[in-house]
Amino acid sequence: MKIYFYITRILYSILILHTFQLCLFSQPNIEWAQEYNGSGNGSDQSSSIAVDDSGNVYVTGSSSGGSGFGLDYATVKYNSAGIHQWTARYNGPGNGEDYAVAVKTDKSGNIYVFGSSKGIGANNLDFATVKYNSAGVEQWVVRYNSGTSNENAKAMCIDSSGFIYVTGYNSNLITIKYDSSGAQKWVSLYDGPSTGSNVPNAIINDRFGNVLVTGYSDFDYLTIKYNSAGAQNWIATYNGPSNASDNSRSVSTDLEGNVFVTGTSYSATPDWATIKYSPEGNQIWVVRNQRSLPDSYDFARDIYTDNSGNVYVTGSQTDVIKIGSYITTKKYTSNGLLEWSKNFDRSTAEYGLKIIPDRLSNITVLCISGYNFIILKYNTAGQLLWNETYFNIIPQALPGIAADVSDNLLIACTVNDNVSLNYKTIKYSQIITGVIPISNELPDIYSLYQNFPNPFNPSTVIKFSIPNSGKTELKVFDSKGSEVKELLNENLNAGSYEFRFDAAGLPSGVYFYTLLTPDFNATKKMILIK
C-alpha cells in the first residue's frame, strides 16, 4: 500500500511538472487598492489580513478616533472587488489602548479578532477576542485577565472544527482554546525552568487536531505541542552553541505530523537555525546557516512545509561584499539537505517576512526593503518567476499577506499620507493562462463546473474533471454560436483541472464554454460585464 501511494505521488508530481509547462505566469497587476483612515485622522496601523472562500477581505489593526481615548481595534471588510462593506470597532472597558494583532475567518463566514485590550483596575491589559458575523455585527467578546500582570497578545489560529486558539504571554506563556460560542475550553500556562521570559511567536493546528506553539523561553527556542484537550504532549527547547539568545519565530507541520521550526540562534554571530521534530517531539535534525564570513548576521523569519515534506525558510543574511542584508530564501529536503538558496538584493536593509504557497506549489515571499515591501515568486526549482515592489510604507507596522482561492494576493500595510497613518489594502491579480491540476484524486465521472466568478471582469476560472486520459478541448463561443477562443487542445491525464480564462479582449455579453473529449461533451453559460 505504501509503495502504491509512493508511486502515485511520483506520477502526480510528473503530471504537475508537465502541466506547469502549459502555464504562463504574468507580472501581477494591482486590481484595487483601498485606504482606511479612522475618524480621529490619526494613527491607524494594520496588523493582520485574512480572506474567506468568497474572496472577501478582512483587515484589522489599531485605530485612533473611536468613542474612547487612545486606540481601538478596527476591522474592515472589503468584497472581492474592493468595495468597502463595513468597519467594526472595539473599545475595551478601560477606555484606553486596544491593539488587535490577528484576524481569522471560519468556514461559516464569521470573523475573529484577537489582541490586547485595556481593562479595569491594576494589571489591566487583557487578552480580548471578538467574534463578528459576516455582516460585521459583534457576536461576543471574551476577555482573559490573569490578575497578576498585563497580558500581551501574539497570535491566533482556528481549526477545521471552528475552535479558536489564542496565545500570548505575561510572565508565563499562555494558550487558550474557545469554542465558536466563545466558551473557554481550556487555558494552559507554561512557566519555564528559570525566571526568564516565556514568549510565543506563532501558533498553528496540525491535521490531527493538535496545536503547536513556538517562541522562546529563557532565550532558548521553545516549542510546545498540545492535544485538543489542552494537555502538553511534549515540550522541546533548543540552546545554540554560544548559549546566548535563541528565538524561534515560526512553525509548520507536514502530512505525517512532523514539526518544523525556524528562527535565529547565536554562535559567534546570529545564524538561522531550522529544526525538524518527529510527531513525538524527538529532534530529527538541526540545520544552521552558520557561515565562516566575519560579521555575518542572519535572521530567519518564516517557514513553510509542502505536501512532500520540503521545507522553505525566508529571512535575511549579510556578507562581506554588501552593506546591509539580502532577502534570502532557502529550500531544504525533508532530510534537511539544502536544495537551493536564493538572495534578492534591492536596498541596504531588507528581509523576507512571510511565505505562502499557491496551487502549483510555487511560493510567494513577502519582504521588507527599507520603506517598501517586495513580493517575490519562486517555483519549486528556485527560479524567480517575478518580483513586485510597492513603495512608501511604514515598515515598523509589519505588512500582512493572504491569498484567495484563485491565488490572487492581498496585502495589508500601513502608509503615511502626510497627515495621518492609514491602513492600505492592495489586491494583486495574477493571470495564469493555461490549465492547472488541482487534485491528485482521480474523478469517477466527467464534469464541467460553473465558472467562478460569474458574472466576471475580465477573468474567470473554469473547472473540469476527466476520469480518463486523452485529448481534451475547451472552447468559448459567443451568443451566436461562433467560436471566439480555443482555450485548450491538449492530451491530458485523468484528473481535475482549472483553467483561468482572460477575456480582456472580448466585449461584454453572454458566452458559452464547451468541454469536449472523445467520451464527453458539456456546455455552460457565463456572462462578461465590463
GIVEN-V684848 format. One record per pair of residues at least 24 apart in sequence whose C-alpha atoms are under 7 Angstrom apart, sorted by sequence separation. I is the first residue (numbers start at 1). J is the second residue. If there is no record, write none. Layout:
# GIVEN-V684848
i/j
I/J
I/J
This chain:
# GIVEN-V684848
i/j
40/64
41/65
55/79
56/80
94/118
109/133
110/134
123/147
126/150
127/151
194/218
242/266
309/333
310/334
324/348
325/349
326/350
327/351
328/352
371/395
443/467
469/493
38/63
40/65
55/80
71/96
72/97
73/98
92/117
93/118
94/119
109/134
123/148
125/150
126/151
127/152
173/198
192/217
220/245
221/246
240/265
241/266
242/267
309/334
323/348
324/349
325/350
326/351
327/352
442/467
468/493
469/494
38/64
39/65
69/95
70/96
71/97
72/98
73/99
92/118
93/119
94/120
123/149
124/150
125/151
127/153
171/197
172/198
173/199
219/245
220/246
221/247
222/248
240/266
241/267
242/268
271/297
272/298
293/319
468/494
38/65
39/66
68/95
69/96
70/97
71/98
72/99
73/100
92/119
93/120
123/150
171/198
173/200
219/246
220/247
221/248
240/267
269/296
270/297
271/298
272/299
368/395
467/494
68/96
219/247
269/297
270/298
271/299
272/300
466/494
467/495
169/198
270/299
466/495
169/199
465/495
466/496
168/199
216/247
465/496
479/510
168/200
215/247
216/248
464/496
465/497
478/510
479/511
167/200
215/248
464/497
478/511
214/248
215/249
316/350
463/497
464/498
477/511
478/512
116/151
214/249
264/299
316/351
463/498
476/511
477/512
62/98
116/152
214/250
263/299
264/300
315/351
316/352
462/498
463/499
476/512
477/513
62/99
116/153
214/251
263/300
315/352
461/498
462/499
476/513
61/99
62/100
115/153
262/300
263/301
314/352
315/353
461/499
462/500
475/513
476/514
61/100
314/353
461/500
474/513
475/514
60/100
61/101
142/182
262/302
460/500
461/501
474/514
475/515
262/303
459/500
460/501
474/515
114/156
140/182
188/230
261/303
340/382
459/501
460/502
473/515
474/516
60/103
459/502
473/516
186/230
458/502
459/503
472/516
473/517
236/281
458/503
472/517
154/200
155/201
157/203
159/205
458/504
471/517
154/201
155/202
156/203
157/204
202/249
206/253
234/281
88/136
155/203
201/249
202/250
201/250
202/251
287/336
358/407
32/82
86/136
206/257
250/301
252/303
254/305
285/336
301/352
302/353
304/355
101/153
249/301
250/302
251/303
252/304
253/305
254/306
255/307
301/353
302/354
303/355
442/494
443/495
48/101
50/103
52/105
101/154
102/155
249/302
250/303
252/305
254/307
302/355
442/495
47/101
48/102
49/103
50/104
101/155
102/156
441/495
47/102
48/103
50/105
254/309
440/495
106/162
439/495
439/496
438/496
437/496
438/497
437/497
438/498
436/497
437/498
435/497
436/498
435/498
436/499
435/499
434/499
434/500
433/500
448/515
432/500
433/501
455/526
456/527
457/528
454/526
455/527
456/528
457/529
454/527
455/528
456/529
457/530
446/520
448/522
450/524
455/529
451/526
359/438
55/404
47/397
46/397
47/398
49/400
51/402
53/404
45/397
47/399
48/400
49/401
50/402
51/403
53/405
47/400
49/402
51/404
59/412
27/386
49/412
48/412
46/412
46/413
46/414
45/414
45/421
43/420
44/421
45/422
46/423
42/420
43/421
44/422
45/423
41/420
42/421
43/422
44/423
37/422
36/422
37/423
35/422
36/423
35/423
36/424
35/424
34/424
35/425
34/425
33/425
34/426
33/426
32/426
33/427
32/427
30/426
31/427
30/427
31/428
30/428
31/429
29/428
30/429
28/428
29/429
28/429
29/430
28/430
27/430
26/430
26/431
25/431
26/432
25/432
24/432
23/432
24/433
23/433
24/434
23/434
22/434
23/435
22/435
19/435
19/436
16/437
12/440
